């Protein structure tokens, strides 16, 4: 039974491949959005303040897409490293994942950034302060909950580095 359970970890190759495909799809979509937005800007020749605001919103949405792709990439790396292979994958220090807590923290960090970018996009395009306040308040609650999770959940499982 132990060998069977150990071998079942290779089923997690499927979500790793899925996350890599999601990353590729989102990056391709983001590049496509950059090309089409640039082409539309050049074709229209409109460089007014209104067109500038529209372009700013498009840029924010594209950045949000790339952040979503980053989450999928980090998930792929983390799942692969934690469950499939112990081989060292050469990554920047910021992406070193040695535990499930590391993976959670990194994904939550990118999610918080994506939420901030989404709020920025909403703030730039909103003409209703009450709706913006509700939207921002909801995002603030989610970020606070994620911050609480990162700070307090699982801390009793890991020994403290403080001496």
C-alpha positions, -999 to +999 in steps of 0.1 A: +000+000+000+029+024+008+044+019-027+010+025-043+005+058-023+040+069-031+034+062-068+001+082-068+021+114-063+029+112-100-008+119-106+001+154-097+020+157-129-014+164-145-020+197-125+016+207-130+011+204-168-022+221-165-007+250-146+021+253-172-005+254-200-025+280-181+006+301-177+014+298-215-022+306-224-024+337-202+010+350-214+000+345-250-033+363-243-015+391-226+009+395-256-020+394-279-037+422-259-006+443-261-003+439-298-040+446-305-041+476-281-010+491-297-024+485-332-057+501-322-039+531-307-018+537-338-047+531-362-070+555-344-043+582-339-063+594-309-039+606-282-065+625-262-069+623-224-099+600-228-079+576-251-050+578-226-074+567-198-087+539-219-051+527-227-042+529-190-071+506-181-060+482-209-025+482-194-038+475-159-059+446-172-029+432-191-007+434-160-034+416-141-034+388-167+004+384-163+000+382-125-026+354-129-001+336-152+025+341-124+002+324-099-002+294-122+036+292-128+044+294-091+017+267-084+033+244-111+068+248-097+056+243-061+035+212-068+063+197-089+090+204-063+070+194-032+053+162-045+071+149-076+108+155-076+134+165-051+157+177-079+169+213-075+153+236-100+174+267-106+151+295-096+155+330-082+158+330-044+124+347-041+108+315-057+125+289-036+098+266-023+107+241+004+073+235+021+036+238+014+037+269+036+063+285+012+040+277-017+009+292+000+028+323+010+041+329-025+007+324-042-010+346-016+016+373-023+009+373-060-029+372-053-027+403-031-007+421-059-034+410-085-062+423-062-044+456-059-040+459-096-077+449-101-086+477-077-064+502-095-082+493-127-116+497-111-106+530-095-093+544-128-125+535-146-151+542-119-174+572-118-194+560-088-176+565-055-200+543-035-195+514-058-157+519-057-158+520-019-177+487-018-153+471-042-123+484-024-137+474+010-143+438-003-108+436-016-094+450+017-113+423+037-099+396+014-064+409+018-068+412+056-080+376+057-051+364+036-026+384+058-041+368+089-038+334+073-001+339+063+007+353+098-012+329+120-021+297+103+006+270+104+030+289+126+027+264+154+038+236+130+071+252+122+099+259+148+106+295+153+139+309+141+139+334+170+161+325+198 
